[in-house]
């Protein structure tokens, strides 16, 4: 049996009980990697995924909003709670078999060397040097068919931006993506309708399945079972077709591996009483806050024709800014332009003439996943965790700088006007885009941060790796401090933000940890 | 029509003038403590209809009713897939627009009771206000995604019809053996 849909098992009243060697919570970029490696090493593996299984054929039939509803957490409507001078950040995270890897733009970067060197030299994580990590990057790249996006697949939107960049003295580099035979229909974020994106549901999970692993969808894990200081399994509820918790399940395991991501791994540790022993659980979250600027050209752009994310620029990496090509659906373009009624229609008709380019900040750790046991977590986070985020001053300055770079580059490319992601428009320009002269008159540093539209797809570092339980949650082997047989392998263990899309980093780290785990003998069953 | 209670009103008055994390948390916490009336979803759908008709109207009036109905049904389905926290925040955004937007054009509360051109003017004025813009965008984003998914609406603004081709790859997908 390969994939068992939890919703089909809900009729029976008695709890579902399973015994296995290793239970993995989460089937995304890290959980799938560990599952494949351990199952192929001969271990009996059960993977529990809270979300449904969305096969490519099903994704192909879905409208984007249906994918949002079925495959994104909170239908894509999660927001951080801003603390102080900080924007509310829209958190978009996948919730399906394959996790966020199904919903990414497919952009793949190795962890930058300067980040790995920082982890080694400043945090003492000696196993994460560029030399030691290289074989893991290579393995992930081979298995996920990571390739360069050819120039002919760039959208006109990206080409125009690239021309502007050249005129200003910097350039775009092609992205690497985990794709094969991509048609460039620009809807990667809603699941590839062609099966051209090699997300883990098409690569690692079939390997795990072929080696005997069982994948359960619609299975919400609520608690880690402990016997003294040893993890012995997990318990939770199967979800019905409407996502409501039903039949209970218990999975007893000799080893427990958490792979539920930067928001839910800390949540599970908190709910299981483990956070009380480790003060770093849920703390230090980074998000890579990202924004986009739209620009109107005289010529038709049809920015949705081409690869969604085909090129980037690291020209401003020293300022902690990575620029990235992107596009958004017509509906999102129309929504973020001002106007109601006729004025909305007039602006929506500009969609074919709009180019879009974005960027992300290599941010400081300003986020926090609130425990359900905290007063506000109890009141607000009954089902989904509450995430607060306080943007540092230097990140806020980087936001202003990034928006100005994006806008000026579009003007260098010949844009007529630009639309900045500022709610209610920049001061003095509430209704329209900005010309180049008007942009020069706007002081972006003085705009309250709450007025920026901001998004994140990369919650990282909320159960970070380190040398001591004083300021970290897991050691270099991914084992939770003070507990035996409990491991974390997902994006929450990353010690800092990266400044680049984290998919390959997460998968390479998971590969490294899985190789260590398969060499480590399993304990006697409790 | 979307209606609130005194605690919700207090929350939005507080948020309207100073939106920040602490205020949001306090207001949300109060909101979460309130019981959810059973008729809330019906009222939400009515408010979504009023907002959609206004947002997508042209010189010739609102779009055909069947298009608005599809948007409202899809929005209700999208909301139904979220947790109570998100649903309630979205409903509160709707509620405050229904009641507060008319004040921007010096009319009494109740957006639904105004003629269409006045509704348009009220929401436009609210959208120009920094905090009002956040509330309008929250609802507008959802409705625009749903509206422009409709091929006829997309084509009207010059966009390509949605790309939804069939699967053409023979990858080792996980579908076979689903039980």
Interface residues (C-beta under 8 A of the other chain):
Chain A: X1 X2 X3 X4 X5 X8 X53 X55 X56 X57 X60 X61 X62 X63 X64 X65 X68 X69 X70 X74 X75 X77 X78 X81 X82 X83 X84 X86 X88 X97 X181 X183 X185 X186 X187 X193 X194 X195 X196 X198 X201 X202 X205 X206 X209 X215 X242 X243 X300 X302 X304 X305 X329 X330 X331 X332 X334 X335 X336 X338 X339 X340 X341 X342 X343 X344 X345 X348 X349 X351 X352 X375 X376 X379 X380 X381 X382 X383 X384 X388 X390 X423 X424 X425 X430 X431 X448 X450 X451 X453
Chain B: X19 X20 X21 X22 X24 X25 X28 X29 X32 X33 X54 X55 X56 X57 X58 X59 X74 X77 X78 X79 X80 X81 X82 X83 X84 X85 X86 X90 X116 X117 X120 X123 X124 X127 X128 X129 X130 X131 X132 X133 X134 X137 X140 X141 X142 X143 X144 X145 X146 X147 X148 X149 X154 X157 X158 X159 X160 X162 X163 X164 X165 X166 X167 X168 X169 X171 X172 X173 X174 X175 X176 X177 X178 X179
